[in-house]
């Protein structure tokens, strides 16, 4: 086997010298693998929410056109990085082959079912057939192959829950795990996009961390997601609003916090132009965590400057230590949350 770079630069076709994520094209030839790669037989692509929403809109909801767009993305790039959002997703598959240099260094074995916890935007991918598109949960079943680099992280699918349930939760594992790190007892926490997949997990974790002296406020998009979140009882306050309209939302948060505003704001939405809402609902000494891949960090930085806000803003890194374990444990310890995820995603 040929020797490969830990970070996968040996798969970069152009431009040379960059890492796989920013590369324009990767080598997705799966006939032979490098000595430090893991070959995966792919079952399901979990396209990130911002990316799938964008692709679905461009296709007018037509599944055949969605397939055409996805095939075209992979044909041009050797990976599934949405050219309009820059984001990817992750995948579920079975380990087919392990490079010689990783033998004895990994706990994986051929036949293990895993979810990759690195973005499709850097993962060499080949799609042979698109079998089913599940638009309601951003998942696409395929026949295909993918490469996990030596530096790539993953989670073995646990035995105590269905694979698709675990995949849906692991797709957004960074958000609740970061929430666990950022929220302190007594904090007021505002979660935008609270009724979605990552939002519900964050609400649960925020309430657990803020405790009885804290306050969790969930902002949803639709009445349906608002009612669903209210029934879960993770939030002290839940309301529906258009997060692209910052001033009305700011006024509502002023009302609910007696003008104190949020200590921590977590943005989980899958559409653009919600940066200023996140900033305006947060107190000057507070913190905004942008988990949303639809975020423009130019808009966020210049927007905060424009309104004289000194908030600390954190880029939504999808990885933090222990994120897979934290997220799966939430489903294990909260029956109500698991029931909702099972109904919606499994």
N, C-alpha and C positions, 0 to 999 in steps of 0.2 A: 504493500500500500504506500502511496505517496504521503509525505509528511505535510501536515497542514498547520496553519497558524491558529493559535488558541481562540482568537477572536473572529476567525473566518475570512480574513482578508484574501486568502488563496482562492476564494470563490468570486471575488470582485472582478468583473470584466472591464467596467469603466464607470467613473474615472479611476485609474490605478492609484493606489496609495490611500484610498479612503476606506472606512469601515463599511460593513455590509448595509447598515441602515441608510446612510445618506447616499449610497451608491445608486447609480442609474440603472445598472444591469448586473445581475448575478448569474453565475454558471449554475444552472439547475439540472445538469446531466446527472442522473442517478445510477447510471450503469456501473460505475465504480465509485467508492467513497474514499476519502482521505483517512489517514490512520487515527485521527482524533475526532472523527464525526460519528454521529448516530443516525442511521437511516430509519425513517418512520413510515409505516404504511398508514396513510391518513384516512380517517373515517369522517371527521366533521371539522369544518372551519367555523370558528366563532368570530365573525367579523365584528370589529369594534363598532359601537353604536353610532358614532359620528360618521364613520365610513359607510356603514350599511344604509343609514338614513339618506346620505348623499347619493349613493349609487341607485337606490330605489327611486329617488326623486328624478334622477336623470333618465331612468328607464320608464318613467311613468307608471311604476308598479308592475310592469310586464315582466314575468319571470324569464321569458326567453331573452329579453333584452338585458336583464340582469346577468344572465349566463354569458352573453356576448361581451359585456363590459368586463366581467371577471376573467374570462379567457384572454381577452385583449391585454389586461393589466399584467397577467402572468407571462404572456407571450413576449411582451416588450421588456419586462423587468426581471423575469426569472424569480419573482416573489410577488406577494400580494400587498403592495403598498398603494393605497388610493392616491392617484396623482393630484387630486383636488384637495383632500384633507391631510395627506401625508401620513395617515395612520393605517394600522393593519388589523390586529386582532390576535387570536391564538388558535391552537388546534388540538384536537383529540385524535390519538392514533395508537398504533401498536409498534413496539420496537421490533424491527426486522433484522437489523445488523448493527454490530458494534465494532468500531475501528480498533485495530490491534493495540494502539497506544493507550486505549481506555480500559482494556481488559485488566481487571483487578483494581482499577481506580474509580469505578462507578458502581453504584448499588443496583444498576439496571441489568436486566437479562433479556434475551430475546423472548418475545411473547408478552412482556409487560405492557399494560395499557397505561398511557400517560397523557397528561395535558402539558403542553409546552407553556412556560410562563414568560416567554420572550415574544416580542411582536412579530407578526407575519411580515411586517415591513422590513425585516432583516433576515427572514428565514427562506433559504432556497426551497422553492416549491414547484411541483409539477402537477397539473390537474389533467387527468385523463378523461374524466367524466363527471359532470355535475348531476347528481341523482335526485336531489330534493332541496328546495329552498323553503325555509321556514321563516317568513318575513317577520312574524310577530315576535320572534326571539333572536333574530339576526344570525341564525345558524344555517349553514349550507353543507349538506352531506355530499361527499365526493368519493371517487376513486382517484387516488393520487399518492405521491411520495413527497417527503420533506426531509430536510437535514437539520439536525440539532448540533450546533457547534460545541466544542469542549467547554466554552464559557457559558453556554446556555443553561438556564435553570428550568426545572420541570417539577411536576408533582405526580406521583403515582395515584391513579384513580382508586379511592378507598373502596373497601368491600361493603361498607354499611350504607351506601347510597347509590342510586342509578348514575351511570356515567354522565348523562346529559345534565343532570342536576348539579353534579360536581363541576362540570365544565362551565356552566352558566355562572356559578359563584366564583370559580377561579379566574374567570375572564376579568373580573373587577376586583380581585383580591387586594390590590394595592390601596384602594380607597378606604375600606373599613380598617385595614391594618394601620394606615397613616392616621386615621381618626383616633385609633387607640393611643397613638403616640402624642397627638397634638392636644387632645381635650383633657382638661384638668378638672378636679372636683370644684363645683361652683360656677363653672363657665356657662355663659349663654352661647348657644351654638345655633347658627342658621344653616340649614341644608337646602340648597337649591337643586331641583330635580329630585326631590326626596321620595317621590312615588315610584321611581324606576328601580332597576336591579341594584346598582351600586348605592342609590339613595336609601333604599330600605335597610341595607346592611349597615350603612353609615349611621342612620338614625338609631338603630339598635345599639351599636357600639358607643355612639355619643351619649345616649341616655345612661348606659352602664358606667361610663367614665365621668360624666358630669355629676351624677348622683342626685340625691334629693334636694341639694342646695343649688343645683344647676337648672338650666332651662334649655329645652331643645325645640326649635321651631322648624317645621317642615314646609317647604314651598313646592307645590305640585303644579303640573301643567293642566291636567284634565280633572273633571269632577269625579270620574271613575277612579283614578289613582289617588285622589284626595280622600275619597270614602274608604278605599282599601287601607290607606295609611292610618286613618283615624281608628279603624277597627283593630289595628295592630297595637295601639296604645304605647308606641315608642316615643311619641312627641307630646309636649305640653300644649302646643298649638300647631294646627295644620290649616293651611288655606291654599286655594288655587289662585295663580296669578301668571301674567305674561312676564317672564324674566327678562325680556328684551326691553321692557319699559321701566327704567331704574327709579324714577321719582315716585310713582305710585307705590311700588314695592317698598322703597325706603320709608315712606310715610306710614305704611302698615307696620313695619318693624319698629319704627319710633313709638307707635301706639302700643304695641305688644311688650316693649321693653322699657316703657316710661322714659324714652329718649336715651337710654343707656347704650343701645345697639349691641351688636354681637362681639363677643371675644374671639370667636372662631367662626368663619364662614367656609362651607365646603360646597364647591360648585361641581355638580355631576351631570349637567345638561349635555345634550347631543346636538345643539344648534349654536350658531355664532351669535355675537352681540349681547352676551350676558355679563361681560366683564365689569361694566360700570355698576350694575345692580349688586354684584358681589362686593365691590369696593364701598359703595355708599351705605350698605346695611351693616358695615363693620366699623367699630370704633377706631379712632386714630392709632391707638396702641395695640390694635387687634391683628389678627392673622387671617389671610385668605388662602385656602388650598384649592388650586385649580386642577381638579382631576380630569375635567373635560378636555378631550382632544380637539374640540371645536374652538378652544380658546385662542385668541390672538394675543400674544404676549406684548406686542407693540401697542395694541389698544389698551391693554391692562396697565402697562407702565406709563404711557403718556396720559392715559385717562386719569390715573391716580394723581399724577403731577398736576393735571389741569384743574382738579377740584381741591388741591392742597391736602391730600390724604397721605398720611405717613404709615399706612398699613404695611405689614410684612406680607409678601406674596411668595407662595411656594409653587414650583412647577410640579405637576402631577406625575411624579415618578411612579410607574406601575409596580415597582418592586420596593419592598422594605423587608428587613429580616423577619422571617416567621410569618409572612403574609398569607401563605397558603393555609398553614395550620390555624391561624386566627380565624380566617374566613370559614373554613369547613367546620370549626368548632362552634361558630355562631349557629350554623344549621343544626348541629347536634344538640345544643343546649336550649334552643328556642323552638318549640314545636310549632307555634303559630307562624314563625318565619319560614320554617321548612315546609309547612303546608302550603303557603302562598307560592314559594319557589317551585314546589312540586307541581302545583296546578298550572303555573304560568310557563315554566321552562322545561320540566321533565316529561 
